[in-house]
Amino acid sequence: MRHHTRHRAATVPLALALLVPLAGCGGGSAEPSAPANGRTPASATDARKPFTLVATGDILSHDSVIRQAAADADAGGGHDFRRMLAGAEPVVAGADLAICHLETVLGADDGPFSGYPMFRTPPQVAQAIAETGYDSCSTASNHTLDAGADGVTRTLEALDAAGVRHVGSARSAAERDRPALMAAGGAQVAQLAYTYGTNGIPVPEDRPHLVNLTDPERIIADARAARKAGADVVVVSMHWGTEYQEAPDDRQLALAEELTAARTDGRRAIDLLLGTHVHVPQPYEKVNGTWVVYGMGDQVAGVMNDPRGQMGSAARFTFVPPRREGGAWRVRTAEFVPHVMDNDPLRVVNLPRALGERPDHAPYTRALDVIRDAALSRGAEEDGLRMGR
């Protein structure tokens, strides 16, 4: 396979961003340094440039996924997740900004590793995420505290070493308050992430920064702080919903309504909501004029009792700059790209591309129908949602 080598977008510390004007965000003569990925930051010359954002669902390393990664490492030992994720690379690498959801925490270099119910994933998954083309990952989930504070630290250190940004869990209060602020096209994009809970594992009172729990007031305040720090677009990753339920539950619907209704200086506080956790595809919908993906389903998962647990969609949105100074960036194109996990060996399969080569493959056709029906079940097609490939 071709190893993707795009470097990650730079994260700007929130406190620094409040002090140093970002190019294209008004005022000041200081010029920001070039981001690590080599892209030119938003500036007066390219501030009108659109960008495409891709996001995918849960990377859920069951025992069978860990065994597959070991088998894919061949004689080299260790674990190699790149072959499993290779089918996602064309869509992920083709985006200006790509976001994943790392559901599980990572184990030590020499293990032990484990799947459900207390996950410890081989740390090589971080490098595979980077080489697939992801810029940032949400790390807030019900499994964030499976290995305590050490698991959080190992996970974030591995992502740092791979050059992948992360939000949702943190090693300190200062890190928790620093959004992933990244250059994409002519915009600065902030990502925030939250989870409904941690499977009953208490968050230490003296270390609440370890994981972001869902609190609408805090989410809106964080979004406003990110906007103040220079974000043109604010994306919020939500770990929410009822497992294996295709329809969004009442809590999802209420939160989507509250969060998309929030305004800052006459503009929406949040520009996109991305859902994970339920392990099956869920609908896309415009709420208060803002796109909400209730659930992208699983991207990587072992065989599950419900076959929908290996199905999901990549959410792809193309944002265009505001029509007037100080206006909001808008979604010009909204797409979902269906994917499924093949078994034996475990591999991510882009369904529209695979069916272009094998149109009579009945399992792929059934999976695509399930994902499409879920994505469109709340009328998103009328708002312009289309299936991509």
Secondary structure, 3 states (H helix, E strand, C coil): CCCCCCCCCCCCCHHHHHHCCCCCCCCCCCCCCCCCCCCCCCCCCCCCCCEEEEEEEEECCCHHHHHHHHHHCHHHCCCCCHHHHHHHHHHHHCCCEEEEEECCCECCCCCCCECCCCCEECCCHHHHHHHHCCCEEECCCCCCCCCHHHHHHHHHHHHHHHCCEEECECCCHHHHCCCEEEEECCEEEEEEEEECCCCCCCCCCCCHHHECECCHHHHHHHHHHHHHCCCCEEEEEEECCCCCCCCCCHHHHHHHHHHHHCEECCEECCCEEEEECCCCECCEEEECCEEEECCEEEEECCCCCCHHHHEEEEEEEEEECCCCCCCCCEEEEEEEEEEEEECCCCEEEEHHHHHHHCCCCHHHHHHHHHHHHHHCCCCHHHHCEEECC
